[in-house]
């Protein structure tokens, strides 16, 4: 289950058109793929099929349209992998692990300063690690035999 709403695109038959209803207006997004460069591109049309954006490359982490224009949809759509594994958009991952997400995530989830405080993570430095040993991401040093690790009493004044 993803945290954000996503726009589903059928990549098996390109070019592909998706109607995007926002408010009282329907926008059309045409997606196409350039095999030579392994890139996806899109065109955006208003409800009268007038082109608003043409030939724009889909770039991981960058909103599809990031300009302030009254003719463009008010919704922001960003290609992301919520698992944090991917960092590009390609035929191998688009609509598999990288999706077009609506930028509608609750601010309390995005901003650690407004998130619920975890009693095991006193500095609330991350939202993924609960310091109970079940996480793959650790923010506390472990007691292993790493010869390059700092000694446990390293910051203590003597």
ChimeraX commands (.cxc) that place a marker at each C-alpha (Angstrom):
marker #1 position 0.00,0.00,0.00 radius 0.5
marker #1 position 1.42,3.34,-0.97 radius 0.5
marker #1 position 1.30,6.48,1.12 radius 0.5
marker #1 position 0.28,8.68,-1.82 radius 0.5
marker #1 position -2.34,8.38,-4.56 radius 0.5
marker #1 position -0.84,7.36,-7.88 radius 0.5
marker #1 position -1.62,7.76,-11.54 radius 0.5
marker #1 position -1.63,4.41,-13.33 radius 0.5
marker #1 position -0.22,4.30,-16.87 radius 0.5
marker #1 position -0.42,1.26,-19.16 radius 0.5
marker #1 position 3.12,0.92,-20.51 radius 0.5
marker #1 position 2.32,-2.13,-22.65 radius 0.5
marker #1 position 0.75,-0.03,-25.42 radius 0.5
marker #1 position 2.55,3.26,-26.01 radius 0.5
marker #1 position 1.69,6.01,-26.68 radius 0.5
marker #1 position -0.92,5.93,-23.98 radius 0.5
marker #1 position -3.46,8.59,-23.01 radius 0.5
marker #1 position -4.72,9.21,-19.48 radius 0.5
marker #1 position -7.56,11.61,-18.67 radius 0.5
marker #1 position -6.82,13.54,-15.50 radius 0.5
marker #1 position -9.94,15.14,-13.96 radius 0.5
marker #1 position -8.96,18.08,-11.75 radius 0.5
marker #1 position -11.74,20.25,-10.46 radius 0.5
marker #1 position -14.23,20.93,-13.25 radius 0.5
marker #1 position -11.66,20.43,-16.02 radius 0.5
marker #1 position -10.32,17.28,-17.64 radius 0.5
marker #1 position -6.69,17.30,-18.74 radius 0.5
marker #1 position -5.22,14.66,-21.03 radius 0.5
marker #1 position -1.71,13.35,-20.58 radius 0.5
marker #1 position -0.12,11.47,-23.45 radius 0.5
marker #1 position 2.79,9.23,-22.44 radius 0.5
marker #1 position 5.29,7.88,-24.89 radius 0.5
marker #1 position 8.56,5.98,-24.72 radius 0.5
marker #1 position 11.82,6.49,-26.63 radius 0.5
marker #1 position 13.58,3.14,-26.74 radius 0.5
marker #1 position 16.86,4.58,-28.00 radius 0.5
marker #1 position 17.40,6.55,-24.77 radius 0.5
marker #1 position 15.19,4.45,-22.45 radius 0.5
marker #1 position 13.20,7.56,-21.48 radius 0.5
marker #1 position 9.54,8.32,-21.04 radius 0.5
marker #1 position 8.07,11.62,-22.18 radius 0.5
marker #1 position 4.67,13.24,-21.92 radius 0.5
marker #1 position 2.43,15.81,-23.55 radius 0.5
marker #1 position -0.24,17.63,-21.55 radius 0.5
marker #1 position -3.45,18.89,-23.15 radius 0.5
marker #1 position -6.31,20.95,-21.76 radius 0.5
marker #1 position -9.98,19.93,-22.05 radius 0.5
marker #1 position -10.14,21.38,-25.60 radius 0.5
marker #1 position -7.07,19.33,-26.65 radius 0.5
marker #1 position -4.87,22.40,-26.80 radius 0.5
marker #1 position -1.25,21.47,-25.98 radius 0.5
marker #1 position 0.03,22.92,-22.70 radius 0.5
marker #1 position 3.30,20.97,-22.43 radius 0.5
marker #1 position 4.85,18.90,-25.23 radius 0.5
marker #1 position 7.77,16.50,-25.34 radius 0.5
marker #1 position 8.69,16.81,-21.66 radius 0.5
marker #1 position 10.96,14.09,-20.28 radius 0.5
marker #1 position 9.83,12.30,-17.12 radius 0.5
marker #1 position 12.64,12.68,-14.57 radius 0.5
marker #1 position 12.71,10.81,-11.26 radius 0.5
marker #1 position 11.80,13.04,-8.31 radius 0.5
marker #1 position 10.94,16.06,-10.47 radius 0.5
marker #1 position 7.27,17.14,-10.77 radius 0.5
marker #1 position 5.83,16.70,-14.26 radius 0.5
marker #1 position 5.10,20.42,-14.35 radius 0.5
marker #1 position 6.80,22.70,-11.91 radius 0.5
marker #1 position 5.84,26.14,-13.14 radius 0.5
marker #1 position 3.19,28.54,-11.93 radius 0.5
marker #1 position 0.72,28.77,-14.80 radius 0.5
marker #1 position -3.05,29.13,-14.39 radius 0.5
marker #1 position -3.60,26.89,-17.44 radius 0.5
marker #1 position -1.81,23.91,-15.84 radius 0.5
marker #1 position -3.42,21.53,-13.36 radius 0.5
marker #1 position -3.10,22.55,-9.73 radius 0.5
marker #1 position -2.13,19.01,-8.71 radius 0.5
marker #1 position 1.57,18.14,-8.57 radius 0.5
marker #1 position 2.52,14.71,-9.92 radius 0.5
marker #1 position 5.99,13.35,-9.16 radius 0.5
marker #1 position 7.66,10.12,-10.36 radius 0.5
marker #1 position 8.91,8.32,-7.24 radius 0.5
marker #1 position 9.73,4.96,-5.74 radius 0.5
marker #1 position 8.25,5.06,-2.23 radius 0.5
marker #1 position 10.57,2.23,-1.18 radius 0.5
marker #1 position 13.55,4.45,-1.99 radius 0.5
marker #1 position 15.32,1.81,-4.08 radius 0.5
marker #1 position 15.16,3.40,-7.55 radius 0.5
marker #1 position 16.51,6.80,-8.59 radius 0.5
marker #1 position 15.71,6.83,-12.33 radius 0.5
marker #1 position 12.71,6.24,-14.58 radius 0.5
marker #1 position 13.20,3.45,-17.13 radius 0.5
marker #1 position 11.26,0.76,-18.96 radius 0.5
marker #1 position 12.46,-1.71,-16.30 radius 0.5
marker #1 position 10.92,0.13,-13.35 radius 0.5
marker #1 position 8.21,2.54,-14.59 radius 0.5
marker #1 position 4.82,1.37,-13.26 radius 0.5
marker #1 position 6.59,-1.49,-11.45 radius 0.5
marker #1 position 8.47,0.25,-8.64 radius 0.5
marker #1 position 8.46,3.86,-9.91 radius 0.5
marker #1 position 5.02,5.41,-10.15 radius 0.5
marker #1 position 3.55,8.82,-10.83 radius 0.5
marker #1 position 2.39,9.92,-7.39 radius 0.5
marker #1 position 0.16,12.85,-6.56 radius 0.5
marker #1 position 2.04,15.12,-4.19 radius 0.5
marker #1 position -0.68,14.83,-1.55 radius 0.5
marker #1 position 1.14,13.25,1.38 radius 0.5
marker #1 position 0.05,14.44,4.82 radius 0.5
marker #1 position 2.65,16.98,6.06 radius 0.5
marker #1 position 2.91,15.16,9.41 radius 0.5
marker #1 position 4.32,12.15,7.56 radius 0.5
marker #1 position 6.79,14.21,5.51 radius 0.5
marker #1 position 8.02,16.51,8.30 radius 0.5
marker #1 position 9.59,14.78,11.31 radius 0.5
marker #1 position 9.05,17.85,13.48 radius 0.5
marker #1 position 5.28,17.34,13.28 radius 0.5
marker #1 position 5.30,13.53,13.47 radius 0.5
marker #1 position 4.47,11.53,16.56 radius 0.5
marker #1 position 7.49,11.21,18.80 radius 0.5
marker #1 position 8.84,7.69,19.28 radius 0.5
marker #1 position 9.94,7.13,22.88 radius 0.5
marker #1 position 12.77,4.86,21.65 radius 0.5
marker #1 position 14.10,7.46,19.20 radius 0.5
marker #1 position 14.53,10.51,21.38 radius 0.5
marker #1 position 16.01,12.78,18.72 radius 0.5
marker #1 position 13.31,11.76,16.18 radius 0.5
marker #1 position 16.03,11.92,13.51 radius 0.5
marker #1 position 14.23,9.60,11.15 radius 0.5
marker #1 position 10.81,8.21,10.55 radius 0.5
marker #1 position 11.85,4.72,9.47 radius 0.5
marker #1 position 13.86,3.45,12.42 radius 0.5
marker #1 position 12.13,2.65,15.68 radius 0.5
marker #1 position 15.34,1.48,17.40 radius 0.5
marker #1 position 13.87,-1.86,18.40 radius 0.5
marker #1 position 16.23,-3.84,16.21 radius 0.5
marker #1 position 13.67,-4.71,13.53 radius 0.5
marker #1 position 14.66,-2.01,11.08 radius 0.5
marker #1 position 17.15,-2.33,8.27 radius 0.5
marker #1 position 18.19,1.27,8.87 radius 0.5
marker #1 position 20.12,1.84,12.05 radius 0.5
marker #1 position 20.87,5.20,13.58 radius 0.5
marker #1 position 22.57,3.85,16.68 radius 0.5
marker #1 position 26.04,2.25,16.59 radius 0.5
marker #1 position 26.05,-1.49,17.04 radius 0.5
marker #1 position 28.28,-3.50,19.34 radius 0.5
marker #1 position 30.28,-5.33,16.72 radius 0.5
marker #1 position 33.97,-5.86,16.19 radius 0.5
marker #1 position 34.38,-3.11,13.60 radius 0.5
marker #1 position 37.98,-1.97,13.91 radius 0.5
marker #1 position 37.12,1.34,12.21 radius 0.5
marker #1 position 34.27,2.24,14.57 radius 0.5
marker #1 position 34.74,4.96,17.14 radius 0.5
marker #1 position 35.25,3.78,20.71 radius 0.5
marker #1 position 32.11,3.82,22.85 radius 0.5
marker #1 position 33.56,6.47,25.18 radius 0.5
marker #1 position 34.66,8.69,22.30 radius 0.5
marker #1 position 32.66,11.84,23.13 radius 0.5
marker #1 position 33.05,11.65,26.93 radius 0.5
marker #1 position 35.06,14.34,28.67 radius 0.5
marker #1 position 37.70,13.03,31.00 radius 0.5
marker link #1:1,2 radius 0.2
marker link #1:2,3 radius 0.2
marker link #1:3,4 radius 0.2
marker link #1:4,5 radius 0.2
marker link #1:5,6 radius 0.2
marker link #1:6,7 radius 0.2
marker link #1:7,8 radius 0.2
marker link #1:8,9 radius 0.2
marker link #1:9,10 radius 0.2
marker link #1:10,11 radius 0.2
marker link #1:11,12 radius 0.2
marker link #1:12,13 radius 0.2
marker link #1:13,14 radius 0.2
marker link #1:14,15 radius 0.2
marker link #1:15,16 radius 0.2
marker link #1:16,17 radius 0.2
marker link #1:17,18 radius 0.2
marker link #1:18,19 radius 0.2
marker link #1:19,20 radius 0.2
marker link #1:20,21 radius 0.2
marker link #1:21,22 radius 0.2
marker link #1:22,23 radius 0.2
marker link #1:23,24 radius 0.2
marker link #1:24,25 radius 0.2
marker link #1:25,26 radius 0.2
marker link #1:26,27 radius 0.2
marker link #1:27,28 radius 0.2
marker link #1:28,29 radius 0.2
marker link #1:29,30 radius 0.2
marker link #1:30,31 radius 0.2
marker link #1:31,32 radius 0.2
marker link #1:32,33 radius 0.2
marker link #1:33,34 radius 0.2
marker link #1:34,35 radius 0.2
marker link #1:35,36 radius 0.2
marker link #1:36,37 radius 0.2
marker link #1:37,38 radius 0.2
marker link #1:38,39 radius 0.2
marker link #1:39,40 radius 0.2
marker link #1:40,41 radius 0.2
marker link #1:41,42 radius 0.2
marker link #1:42,43 radius 0.2
marker link #1:43,44 radius 0.2
marker link #1:44,45 radius 0.2
marker link #1:45,46 radius 0.2
marker link #1:46,47 radius 0.2
marker link #1:47,48 radius 0.2
marker link #1:48,49 radius 0.2
marker link #1:49,50 radius 0.2
marker link #1:50,51 radius 0.2
marker link #1:51,52 radius 0.2
marker link #1:52,53 radius 0.2
marker link #1:53,54 radius 0.2
marker link #1:54,55 radius 0.2
marker link #1:55,56 radius 0.2
marker link #1:56,57 radius 0.2
marker link #1:57,58 radius 0.2
marker link #1:58,59 radius 0.2
marker link #1:59,60 radius 0.2
marker link #1:60,61 radius 0.2
marker link #1:61,62 radius 0.2
marker link #1:62,63 radius 0.2
marker link #1:63,64 radius 0.2
marker link #1:64,65 radius 0.2
marker link #1:65,66 radius 0.2
marker link #1:66,67 radius 0.2
marker link #1:67,68 radius 0.2
marker link #1:68,69 radius 0.2
marker link #1:69,70 radius 0.2
marker link #1:70,71 radius 0.2
marker link #1:71,72 radius 0.2
marker link #1:72,73 radius 0.2
marker link #1:73,74 radius 0.2
marker link #1:74,75 radius 0.2
marker link #1:75,76 radius 0.2
marker link #1:76,77 radius 0.2
marker link #1:77,78 radius 0.2
marker link #1:78,79 radius 0.2
marker link #1:79,80 radius 0.2
marker link #1:80,81 radius 0.2
marker link #1:81,82 radius 0.2
marker link #1:82,83 radius 0.2
marker link #1:83,84 radius 0.2
marker link #1:84,85 radius 0.2
marker link #1:85,86 radius 0.2
marker link #1:86,87 radius 0.2
marker link #1:87,88 radius 0.2
marker link #1:88,89 radius 0.2
marker link #1:89,90 radius 0.2
marker link #1:90,91 radius 0.2
marker link #1:91,92 radius 0.2
marker link #1:92,93 radius 0.2
marker link #1:93,94 radius 0.2
marker link #1:94,95 radius 0.2
marker link #1:95,96 radius 0.2
marker link #1:96,97 radius 0.2
marker link #1:97,98 radius 0.2
marker link #1:98,99 radius 0.2
marker link #1:99,100 radius 0.2
marker link #1:100,101 radius 0.2
marker link #1:101,102 radius 0.2
marker link #1:102,103 radius 0.2
marker link #1:103,104 radius 0.2
marker link #1:104,105 radius 0.2
marker link #1:105,106 radius 0.2
marker link #1:106,107 radius 0.2
marker link #1:107,108 radius 0.2
marker link #1:108,109 radius 0.2
marker link #1:109,110 radius 0.2
marker link #1:110,111 radius 0.2
marker link #1:111,112 radius 0.2
marker link #1:112,113 radius 0.2
marker link #1:113,114 radius 0.2
marker link #1:114,115 radius 0.2
marker link #1:115,116 radius 0.2
marker link #1:116,117 radius 0.2
marker link #1:117,118 radius 0.2
marker link #1:118,119 radius 0.2
marker link #1:119,120 radius 0.2
marker link #1:120,121 radius 0.2
marker link #1:121,122 radius 0.2
marker link #1:122,123 radius 0.2
marker link #1:123,124 radius 0.2
marker link #1:124,125 radius 0.2
marker link #1:125,126 radius 0.2
marker link #1:126,127 radius 0.2
marker link #1:127,128 radius 0.2
marker link #1:128,129 radius 0.2
marker link #1:129,130 radius 0.2
marker link #1:130,131 radius 0.2
marker link #1:131,132 radius 0.2
marker link #1:132,133 radius 0.2
marker link #1:133,134 radius 0.2
marker link #1:134,135 radius 0.2
marker link #1:135,136 radius 0.2
marker link #1:136,137 radius 0.2
marker link #1:137,138 radius 0.2
marker link #1:138,139 radius 0.2
marker link #1:139,140 radius 0.2
marker link #1:140,141 radius 0.2
marker link #1:141,142 radius 0.2
marker link #1:142,143 radius 0.2
marker link #1:143,144 radius 0.2
marker link #1:144,145 radius 0.2
marker link #1:145,146 radius 0.2
marker link #1:146,147 radius 0.2
marker link #1:147,148 radius 0.2
marker link #1:148,149 radius 0.2
marker link #1:149,150 radius 0.2
marker link #1:150,151 radius 0.2
marker link #1:151,152 radius 0.2
marker link #1:152,153 radius 0.2
marker link #1:153,154 radius 0.2
marker link #1:154,155 radius 0.2
marker link #1:155,156 radius 0.2
marker link #1:156,157 radius 0.2
marker link #1:157,158 radius 0.2
view
